[in-house]
Amino acid sequence: YNGKVLSIRQDDLRTLAVIYDQSPSVLTEQLISWGVLDADARRAVAHEEG
């Protein structure tokens, strides 16, 4: 990956969401808008929350 890929586990996302005082889905959208996550991450979060 040459340091170009960041893996975020579901548990990590939930922890970050608590820190940012947001739901995991809202935080996912924020991370996508910052260019940190690929838009495909929406499906994983929706599946986890659904």
C-alpha positions in Angstrom: 0.0 0.0 0.0 3.0 2.3 0.3 1.3 4.3 3.1 -1.5 5.4 0.8 -4.2 3.3 2.4 -5.7 3.7 5.8 -7.8 0.9 7.2 -10.5 1.8 9.6 -12.3 -1.0 11.4 -16.0 -0.7 12.4 -14.9 -0.5 16.1 -12.5 2.3 15.2 -15.2 4.2 13.4 -17.6 3.9 16.4 -14.8 5.1 18.7 -14.1 8.1 16.5 -17.8 8.8 16.2 -18.0 9.1 20.0 -15.0 11.4 20.1 -16.5 13.6 17.4 -20.0 13.3 19.0 -21.5 12.1 15.8 -23.2 8.9 14.6 -21.0 6.6 12.6 -22.9 7.3 9.4 -22.5 11.1 9.8 -18.8 10.7 10.6 -18.5 8.5 7.5 -19.9 11.2 5.3 -17.5 13.7 6.9 -14.5 11.5 6.3 -15.7 11.0 2.7 -16.0 14.7 2.2 -12.4 15.2 3.5 -11.2 12.6 1.1 -10.1 10.2 3.8 -12.6 7.4 2.9 -13.8 6.2 -0.4 -17.5 6.6 -1.1 -17.8 2.8 -1.1 -17.5 3.0 2.7 -21.1 4.1 2.9 -22.3 0.6 2.1 -20.2 -1.0 4.9 -21.5 1.5 7.5 -25.1 1.2 6.3 -24.9 -2.6 6.5 -23.5 -2.3 10.1 -26.1 0.1 11.2 -29.0 -1.6 9.4 
